[in-house]
Amino acid sequence: MAAELDTLLADFARRRNLVLSDNDESGRVDLLFDGDLEIALFQAGDKVYLQGRIVELPSSAVEREDVMDNCLRKHLGQQGTRQEVLCLEPDGAALMMYRMLPARSLDAVGFERALGEFANALDHWMAETGAENRVAYSPSTMRMLFP
Protein backbone atom coordinates (compact mmCIF):
# COMPACT_ATOMS: atom_id res chain seq x y z
CA MET A 1 0.00 0.00 0.00
CA ALA A 2 1.20 3.49 -0.71
CA ALA A 3 2.22 5.90 2.03
CA GLU A 4 -0.75 8.28 1.79
CA LEU A 5 -3.35 5.55 2.23
CA ASP A 6 -1.30 3.95 5.02
CA THR A 7 -1.27 7.25 6.88
CA LEU A 8 -4.98 7.96 6.33
CA LEU A 9 -6.04 4.49 7.45
CA ALA A 10 -3.74 4.53 10.48
CA ASP A 11 -5.22 7.86 11.58
CA PHE A 12 -8.75 6.63 10.91
CA ALA A 13 -8.17 3.48 12.99
CA ARG A 14 -6.38 5.33 15.80
CA ARG A 15 -9.18 7.88 16.22
CA ARG A 16 -11.75 5.06 16.49
CA ASN A 17 -9.70 2.53 18.47
CA LEU A 18 -9.95 0.04 15.61
CA VAL A 19 -7.67 -2.78 14.58
CA LEU A 20 -7.56 -2.95 10.81
CA SER A 21 -7.05 -6.15 8.87
CA ASP A 22 -3.72 -6.57 7.14
CA ASN A 23 -3.60 -5.55 3.52
CA ASP A 24 -3.49 -8.37 1.00
CA GLU A 25 -0.65 -9.07 -1.41
CA SER A 26 -1.95 -6.45 -3.83
CA GLY A 27 -2.06 -3.74 -1.14
CA ARG A 28 -5.82 -3.73 -0.64
CA VAL A 29 -7.45 -3.27 2.76
CA ASP A 30 -11.02 -4.39 3.40
CA LEU A 31 -13.23 -2.51 5.85
CA LEU A 32 -16.53 -3.90 7.07
CA PHE A 33 -19.19 -1.46 8.27
CA ASP A 34 -22.23 -2.50 10.30
CA GLY A 35 -21.45 -6.17 9.81
CA ASP A 36 -22.36 -6.44 6.14
CA LEU A 37 -21.13 -3.47 4.13
CA GLU A 38 -17.68 -4.23 2.73
CA ILE A 39 -15.44 -1.55 1.23
CA ALA A 40 -12.03 -2.27 -0.24
CA LEU A 41 -9.41 0.49 -0.34
CA PHE A 42 -6.21 0.60 -2.36
CA GLN A 43 -3.84 3.15 -3.80
CA ALA A 44 -2.38 3.27 -7.28
CA GLY A 45 -0.01 6.13 -7.92
CA ASP A 46 -1.48 9.38 -6.66
CA LYS A 47 -5.06 8.05 -6.45
CA VAL A 48 -6.85 6.26 -3.61
CA TYR A 49 -9.67 3.99 -4.72
CA LEU A 50 -12.74 2.92 -2.79
CA GLN A 51 -14.44 -0.17 -4.15
CA GLY A 52 -17.63 -1.97 -3.22
CA ARG A 53 -19.58 -4.87 -4.64
CA ILE A 54 -23.23 -3.95 -5.08
CA VAL A 55 -24.84 -7.18 -6.21
CA GLU A 56 -24.16 -10.50 -7.89
CA LEU A 57 -25.87 -10.38 -11.25
CA PRO A 58 -28.49 -13.01 -12.09
CA SER A 59 -27.47 -15.83 -14.40
CA SER A 60 -30.47 -15.24 -16.65
CA ALA A 61 -29.57 -12.82 -19.44
CA VAL A 62 -32.98 -11.14 -19.26
CA GLU A 63 -32.81 -10.63 -15.48
CA ARG A 64 -29.18 -9.49 -15.72
CA GLU A 65 -30.05 -6.89 -18.33
CA ASP A 66 -33.00 -5.71 -16.24
CA VAL A 67 -30.82 -5.17 -13.14
CA MET A 68 -28.12 -3.35 -15.10
CA ASP A 69 -30.65 -1.24 -17.02
CA ASN A 70 -32.42 -0.15 -13.82
CA CYS A 71 -29.16 0.69 -12.03
CA LEU A 72 -27.66 2.58 -14.94
CA ARG A 73 -30.82 4.65 -15.46
CA LYS A 74 -30.87 5.62 -11.79
CA HIS A 75 -27.14 6.29 -11.81
CA LEU A 76 -27.44 8.62 -14.80
CA GLY A 77 -30.28 10.44 -13.07
CA GLN A 78 -28.08 11.04 -10.03
CA GLN A 79 -24.85 11.69 -11.91
CA GLY A 80 -24.76 15.38 -11.05
CA THR A 81 -24.84 14.69 -7.30
CA ARG A 82 -22.72 11.52 -7.05
CA GLN A 83 -19.00 10.96 -7.44
CA GLU A 84 -19.17 7.18 -7.64
CA VAL A 85 -18.90 5.12 -10.80
CA LEU A 86 -20.86 1.94 -11.44
CA CYS A 87 -19.22 -0.81 -13.46
CA LEU A 88 -19.07 -4.55 -13.94
CA GLU A 89 -16.59 -6.84 -12.24
CA PRO A 90 -13.98 -7.99 -14.80
CA ASP A 91 -15.67 -11.38 -15.12
CA GLY A 92 -19.10 -9.71 -15.47
CA ALA A 93 -20.57 -11.60 -12.50
CA ALA A 94 -21.30 -8.59 -10.28
CA LEU A 95 -22.12 -4.90 -10.36
CA MET A 96 -19.43 -2.82 -8.60
CA MET A 97 -19.02 0.75 -7.44
CA TYR A 98 -15.79 2.78 -7.35
CA ARG A 99 -14.72 6.19 -6.20
CA MET A 100 -11.34 7.77 -6.88
CA LEU A 101 -9.74 10.25 -4.46
CA PRO A 102 -6.62 12.42 -4.88
CA ALA A 103 -4.15 10.79 -2.47
CA ARG A 104 -1.67 13.62 -2.14
CA SER A 105 -4.18 16.35 -1.28
CA LEU A 106 -6.48 14.23 0.90
CA ASP A 107 -6.51 14.95 4.63
CA ALA A 108 -8.06 12.89 7.45
CA VAL A 109 -11.32 14.88 7.44
CA GLY A 110 -11.72 14.65 3.67
CA PHE A 111 -10.89 10.94 3.74
CA GLU A 112 -13.48 10.24 6.43
CA ARG A 113 -16.10 12.30 4.61
CA ALA A 114 -15.44 10.50 1.32
CA LEU A 115 -15.49 7.11 3.03
CA GLY A 116 -18.82 7.95 4.67
CA GLU A 117 -20.34 9.19 1.44
CA PHE A 118 -19.14 6.06 -0.33
CA ALA A 119 -20.53 3.77 2.40
CA ASN A 120 -23.89 5.54 2.22
CA ALA A 121 -23.96 5.32 -1.59
CA LEU A 122 -22.99 1.64 -1.54
CA ASP A 123 -25.70 0.93 1.02
CA HIS A 124 -28.19 2.82 -1.18
CA TRP A 125 -27.31 0.77 -4.27
CA MET A 126 -27.42 -2.49 -2.36
CA ALA A 127 -30.90 -1.60 -1.12
CA GLU A 128 -31.95 -0.57 -4.65
CA THR A 129 -30.92 -3.95 -6.05
CA GLY A 130 -32.15 -6.01 -3.10
CA ALA A 131 -28.64 -7.35 -2.53
CA GLU A 132 -28.55 -10.18 -0.01
CA ASN A 133 -25.63 -11.86 1.71
CA ARG A 134 -23.57 -8.76 1.27
CA VAL A 135 -20.20 -10.19 2.28
CA ALA A 136 -18.74 -13.64 2.04
CA TYR A 137 -16.46 -13.29 5.07
CA SER A 138 -16.36 -11.27 8.23
CA PRO A 139 -13.27 -9.19 8.97
CA SER A 140 -13.43 -6.96 12.03
CA THR A 141 -16.66 -4.99 11.96
CA MET A 142 -17.00 -1.26 12.50
CA ARG A 143 -20.34 0.10 13.64
CA MET A 144 -20.49 3.53 12.12
CA LEU A 145 -23.07 6.02 11.01
CA PHE A 146 -22.17 8.70 8.56
CA PRO A 147 -24.45 11.72 8.27
C-alpha positions in Angstrom: 0.0 0.0 0.0 1.2 3.5 -0.7 2.2 5.9 2.0 -0.7 8.3 1.8 -3.4 5.6 2.2 -1.3 4.0 5.0 -1.3 7.3 6.9 -5.0 8.0 6.3 -6.0 4.5 7.5 -3.7 4.5 10.5 -5.2 7.9 11.6 -8.8 6.6 10.9 -8.2 3.5 13.0 -6.4 5.3 15.8 -9.2 7.9 16.2 -11.7 5.1 16.5 -9.7 2.5 18.5 -9.9 0.0 15.6 -7.7 -2.8 14.6 -7.6 -2.9 10.8 -7.0 -6.1 8.9 -3.7 -6.6 7.1 -3.6 -5.5 3.5 -3.5 -8.4 1.0 -0.6 -9.1 -1.4 -2.0 -6.4 -3.8 -2.1 -3.7 -1.1 -5.8 -3.7 -0.6 -7.4 -3.3 2.8 -11.0 -4.4 3.4 -13.2 -2.5 5.9 -16.5 -3.9 7.1 -19.2 -1.5 8.3 -22.2 -2.5 10.3 -21.5 -6.2 9.8 -22.4 -6.4 6.1 -21.1 -3.5 4.1 -17.7 -4.2 2.7 -15.4 -1.5 1.2 -12.0 -2.3 -0.2 -9.4 0.5 -0.3 -6.2 0.6 -2.4 -3.8 3.1 -3.8 -2.4 3.3 -7.3 0.0 6.1 -7.9 -1.5 9.4 -6.7 -5.1 8.0 -6.4 -6.8 6.3 -3.6 -9.7 4.0 -4.7 -12.7 2.9 -2.8 -14.4 -0.2 -4.2 -17.6 -2.0 -3.2 -19.6 -4.9 -4.6 -23.2 -3.9 -5.1 -24.8 -7.2 -6.2 -24.2 -10.5 -7.9 -25.9 -10.4 -11.3 -28.5 -13.0 -12.1 -27.5 -15.8 -14.4 -30.5 -15.2 -16.6 -29.6 -12.8 -19.4 -33.0 -11.1 -19.3 -32.8 -10.6 -15.5 -29.2 -9.5 -15.7 -30.1 -6.9 -18.3 -33.0 -5.7 -16.2 -30.8 -5.2 -13.1 -28.1 -3.3 -15.1 -30.6 -1.2 -17.0 -32.4 -0.1 -13.8 -29.2 0.7 -12.0 -27.7 2.6 -14.9 -30.8 4.6 -15.5 -30.9 5.6 -11.8 -27.1 6.3 -11.8 -27.4 8.6 -14.8 -30.3 10.4 -13.1 -28.1 11.0 -10.0 -24.9 11.7 -11.9 -24.8 15.4 -11.0 -24.8 14.7 -7.3 -22.7 11.5 -7.1 -19.0 11.0 -7.4 -19.2 7.2 -7.6 -18.9 5.1 -10.8 -20.9 1.9 -11.4 -19.2 -0.8 -13.5 -19.1 -4.6 -13.9 -16.6 -6.8 -12.2 -14.0 -8.0 -14.8 -15.7 -11.4 -15.1 -19.1 -9.7 -15.5 -20.6 -11.6 -12.5 -21.3 -8.6 -10.3 -22.1 -4.9 -10.4 -19.4 -2.8 -8.6 -19.0 0.7 -7.4 -15.8 2.8 -7.3 -14.7 6.2 -6.2 -11.3 7.8 -6.9 -9.7 10.3 -4.5 -6.6 12.4 -4.9 -4.2 10.8 -2.5 -1.7 13.6 -2.1 -4.2 16.3 -1.3 -6.5 14.2 0.9 -6.5 14.9 4.6 -8.1 12.9 7.4 -11.3 14.9 7.4 -11.7 14.6 3.7 -10.9 10.9 3.7 -13.5 10.2 6.4 -16.1 12.3 4.6 -15.4 10.5 1.3 -15.5 7.1 3.0 -18.8 7.9 4.7 -20.3 9.2 1.4 -19.1 6.1 -0.3 -20.5 3.8 2.4 -23.9 5.5 2.2 -24.0 5.3 -1.6 -23.0 1.6 -1.5 -25.7 0.9 1.0 -28.2 2.8 -1.2 -27.3 0.8 -4.3 -27.4 -2.5 -2.4 -30.9 -1.6 -1.1 -32.0 -0.6 -4.7 -30.9 -3.9 -6.0 -32.2 -6.0 -3.1 -28.6 -7.4 -2.5 -28.6 -10.2 0.0 -25.6 -11.9 1.7 -23.6 -8.8 1.3 -20.2 -10.2 2.3 -18.7 -13.6 2.0 -16.5 -13.3 5.1 -16.4 -11.3 8.2 -13.3 -9.2 9.0 -13.4 -7.0 12.0 -16.7 -5.0 12.0 -17.0 -1.3 12.5 -20.3 0.1 13.6 -20.5 3.5 12.1 -23.1 6.0 11.0 -22.2 8.7 8.6 -24.5 11.7 8.3 
